[in-house]
Amino acid sequence: MSLAYPATTADWQRLARRRLPRFYADYIDGAAGEERTLAANVQAFAELRLRQRVLVNVEHASTQATLAGESCALPLVLAPVGLAGMAAPRGEVLAARAARAAGVPFTLSTVGICPLAEVTAATHAPFWFQLYMLRDRGAVSALLQDAWTSGCRTLVFTVDLPTTGLRWRDVRHGMADAGARAALIKALHVLARPGWVRRVAVGGKPLTFGNLAAQVPGARDLGAFKAWVDAQFDPSVSWRDIAWLRGQWKGRLLLKGILTVDDAQAAVDAGADGLIVSNHGGRQLDSAPATASVLPAIAQAVGERTEVLIDGGIRSGVDVFKALALRARGVLIGRPWVWALAAEGEAGVRRLLAHWQRELQTTMMLTGVTRVQDIGADHLERYFVNKIRL
């Protein structure tokens, strides 16, 4: 496929911001506090250098991989992103279709716009489901049953959200407030994007948390759903709740939000089938470590016992290669696919994934690798490996 414009993730981001209301664009782009962790995630991958090799037969270089027991065209998963359905009309459906066409898993967020049944009907294929632990365990059980009935067999449980991080962009634009001033700010942003109003606000109705419709009866707008969810986040969740969840869920269980070796070992002991090294894209604790900086130690500690994935700061197929060199089995990406979705809908996500697959394959060929399973630390310049482990 031609690498015609838009080609890079930065291209997709620029196009997305031209089409989205500012409050929503900043909701996707933003992070906690001064956004130091967001920047560190990207910078950690940028600082790694690769060892180029020559005169190696790489004619049959393949990006094929296996993640959570599924065969994938490349070692990549579309991460769960709340409110992604506001990027394009019925956005999660479009992204799930694109992921299926590209041969990679899609993960639907608990707080996505499109419900499980709608995504299932549109794709006729299994996908992953992401869960937050809510105070109402009955609601959690209902979500798990809906996910299983919809064909989901891999559950991604987010463990780093006992409370929502302080995201100042959301405060400035009224995303964190339900008052009149906040409503006015958002209304002005919406009026500045009439195309988005036509395509998404009107053409993509209803803009509600589709998976929670049964839990919030009578709610008609996103604000009511958000208020319910905010009140339901449970700061008392502990490892004992993971044991309860393990008993409820018959499929594969991945814990997302692990940043330390101790927590990684606890996740394995709790019965998780895999873990995702993640700092929530920098959206929770500002000044938390970059995910690439802690990945090697975690992979060394538990990589022989469980499947280790990573998200945060991955912006290209080259970064996918670097993550595998740091001993991840695969990666999850969030912002990049939402930017592509906002810019060009389903076609945008398909093109993004095609670009990344080609970029990963090219990187493999130029470093003398023909299988993703063979990518390792010896494909990184040693100085940079040592630096990132500090």
N, C-alpha and C positions, 0 to 999 in steps of 0.2 A: 504494500500500500504506500502511496506517495506521502512523504512527510510535508505536505503543504500546510500553510498557515491555517489555523493555529497549530503549532508544533509542540511547544514546551508547556509545562504546567503554569508558568508565569503568563503565557499567552492566554490560557483558559481563564486564569484569575482576572486578568484585565477585561476580557470580554464579559465575564460574569458580572463584574461590578458595574458595567455599563447598562445591564439589563435588570438588575435587582434594586429594590428599595434599599436605601443606605442602611437602615436599622437591621435589615435581614442580612445584607452583605457583610456588615460588621459582626453580626452574630456568628456567621460562618468563619470569618477570617480571624476573629478576636480570640483572646485567651485571658487568663487570670492576671491580676495585678499589673505590673509594668511589662508583662509579656516576655520576660526574660527566658522562661522555659521554652516557650514557643520558638524563639530565635535560636536557643541552644540546640533544640532538636534538629533543626535544619543545618546549623553550623557544624554539628558533630559529624554528620555524614559528608558535608562539603570538605572537611579537613582530611578525610581519608584519601590516600593515594594508592593507585593500583599498579601492579607489576605487569607490564606489557611483555608478552612472549612472542617469539617469531618461529616460523618454520615448523609449526605443529599442524597436523592434519585435523582441521576443524570443519570439514565439509559437512558433517552430519550433526552439528551442534543443535541440541534440542532444549527448549525451555520447559518441557513437560515435568510435572511434579505431582506429589500426592500430599494433600493437606486434610487432616481430620478424616482420613480414610477415603477421601474423594480424589479421583484423578483430575488434574487441573492443567490447563494449557500453559500456565506459568505459575510460579509460587506466590500468588497474590490473591487477596480477598478484598471485596468492597466492604469497608468497615461500617458499623451502624452509625448513622448520623441523625440526630433528632431534628424534626421539622424539614427534612430533606425534600419532602413533597411540596414545599413552598418555592423551590428553585425552578420547577417546571410543572405543568399540569399533570397531577397524579405522578409526581416525580419518582417515588420509590418503584412504581411499576415499570417506568421507563428504564431505570437503572438496573432493575432485576432482569429485564429482557436483554439489555446490553451485556450484562455479566454472563447470562446463559449463552448468548451468541459467541462471546469471547472464550468461553470454557473456564470461567472462574466463579467461585462462590460469591453470592450476595448476602449481606446480613441486614435484616430488617430490625429497626430500632423499636423498642417498646413505645417510644413517643414519636414514631413516624406518623405521617399523615395518612398513608394508605394502610388498611387493616390486612391482617394475614390472609384472609379469604380472598381479598381482591388481588393480592400479589400471586397467590396460588392459581387463581382462575386465569390470570394473564400470562403466566409463564409455563404452566403445566410441568413444573420441574421443582425439585426440592431446593430449599435455600436455608440459610442459617437464621436464627432468631436471637436477638439480644434482650436480656432481662435486667431490670432494676429490682432490687428487693424492696417491696412496699410494706408499710405497716399492716395493711390488710392482707393477711396470708391467703385468705379466700380468693382475693383478686389475683394473687400470684399463681395459685393453683389453677384458676380459670385460664389465665394466659398460657400456662404450660400445656393445658389440655388443648387449647385452640392451636397452639404451635404444633403439637404432635399430630392433631387431626389434619392440619394443613400440609403435612408431609415433612416438617422440619425434623431433622435428626441430630443437628448440632446446635447446642445452646451456648451462647456467649453471655456469661454473667459478669456484669460490671461491679467491681468491688471497691472502687475508689471514690464513691460518692455518698459518704454519710451526710454531707451537706454540699451545697453548690458553691463552687469557688467564686470569689469576687471578681466579676468581669466588668471592668469599668466602661468598656464600649457599650455594653448593654444598659448600664446605668445612664450614660449620657443620652442614649437614644430611646429611653423609655421601655426597653425590653424587660427590665427588672421591676417595673412599676405599673400599677393598674389605674393610676390617677388620671385626671383630666389633662394635665400638662403632658404626660407621657402619650396619651391618646392623640393629642394635637401634633406632637413631634412625628409620630408614626404616620399620621394622616398626611402630613406635608411630604414625607418621604414617598409615600404611595402615589400621591398626585404627581410627583416628579417622574414617575415611571408608568405612564398610561398603558404602554404595551404589556407590562407585567400585570396590570389590573385586568386587561382584556384576556390575556392568555391563562393566567394562574388564579387570580382572585375570583374571577367569574368562571372561566373555562375549566378550572381545576377544583371546583367545589365538590364536597365540603372541606374546608380547611380546619379540621379538628384532628385530635389524636385518635385515629380510627380504631386502634386496638383497645382503647379504653372506653368506647361508647357504652358498653354494657355496665361499666363501673361508675359512670357519671351520667345517670339517666336525666334527661331533660336539658342537658347542657347543649347550647347552640353555637357557642363561639370558642375560639382557641383560648381566650382568657380564662373561661370557667374550667376548662380542662387543665390549664397550667396551674391554676390555684389548687386544684385537687392533687395534682402530682407533687407540687411543692410541699404540701402538707403530708404527703404519703412517704417521702424519703425517710428512711429509718436509720438514725444514727446509732441504734443499739445492735446492728447486725454484727455478728462475730463468726468465728470458725464453726461454732455449733450450728449456725444456720446453713452453712455449706453442707454439713452432714444431712440436715433436713432436706435441702435441695437435691442432694445426690440421691436420696431415697424417693423423691418425687419424679425425677427425670430419668427416663430409661435410655436416652441416647447419649451422645458424646457431650461432655461438659468442659468448657474452656473458661478459665477465670481471667478476666481482663482488668489490668490495673496493677500488675506486679512490678515492683522496682527494686526489691532487695532479695538477697539469697535466702534469708530467713523466711520471708513470705513465700518465696518460690518452693522451698522445701515443705512449708506448711500446706501449700496448695496440693502438692503431690500426696502428702499424708492424708489430706481430706478427701481424696478420691477423684481429683480433677484429672481429666484425660489429657489436658494441655493447659498452657498458660500463655497469656499475651503480655509481653513487657510493654507497659504503656503508662504514660502520665496524663492520659485523657487529652492529648494534643496540646498540653500546656494550659488546659482550661480549669484545672483544679488548684494545685499548689504551685504558686509562682516560686521560682528558685529551686524547684525539684530538679534532679539530675536529668540530663538528656538521655533518652532511652538507649541510644547507641552506646553511651558510656558505661551503662550497667549491664548490657546484654551479655558480653563475654563471660563475666563472672557467673551470671545466672545460668547460662547455657552449660558452662563447665560443671556447675554444681548439680543440675538436674536434667541436663540434656540427654543423658543415657536412660533416664527413667520416664520421661514425658516429652511431649511435643512443645517446643518453644517457638512462639511467633513474636512479632514486634510491630508496633506502629509508632507514629510520631516522627515528623520531619522527612519522610520519604517522598521525594519529589520527581523521581525519574526511574527508568529502568536501570541506570547505573547505580542508583541508591539501593535498588532491590538486590543487585549483585553484592554490594557492600554489606548489606544486612546478612546475606547468606554467608559471606566471608567471616562475619562476626559470630557465626554458628546459629543463626536463626533458621528454622525450617521454612519459614515463609513470612510474608508481610501483610499488614492490613493498611489500606489507605482510606482517608476520609475526605478532607478538603478537596484534593484534586478531582475526585469523581463528581463532587457536587458542583465545582466550578465548571467542569465540562458539561454537566447536565444543564446548568443555568444558561450556558452559552449556546449550546446546540441540541439540547434534549438528548434523546436516546442515541442519535447519531454521534453526538459529541462524546458520550461515554464510550461508545464503540471505538471511535477514532483514538481517544486517549489510550485505551487498553491496547489497541494495535500498535501505537507508537511505542508504548512501554515494552511490549513483547519484542518488537524489533530492536529496541535499544538494549534490552537485556541480552538478546542473542548476539548482537554486535559486540557487546562488551565481553561476552564469553569467548567469542572467536578471537578477539584481540588479546585476550589473556591466556589463550591456549586451553580452553575448557570446552568440553562437548556435552557434559551433563551437569545439571544444577546440583546434584548430590556431591559432585567433586569440588565444588567451590569451597574454599577454606581460607584460613589466615595466611597461608603461604602465597595467596594472590594479592595481599596487601603489602605495601612497603613497611618494613618492620618498625621504623621510627614512629609511624603514625599509629600502629597497633599498640605500641608501648604507651604512647601519649594518651590514647583514649581510655586505657585501663587505669590511669591515675585516679 
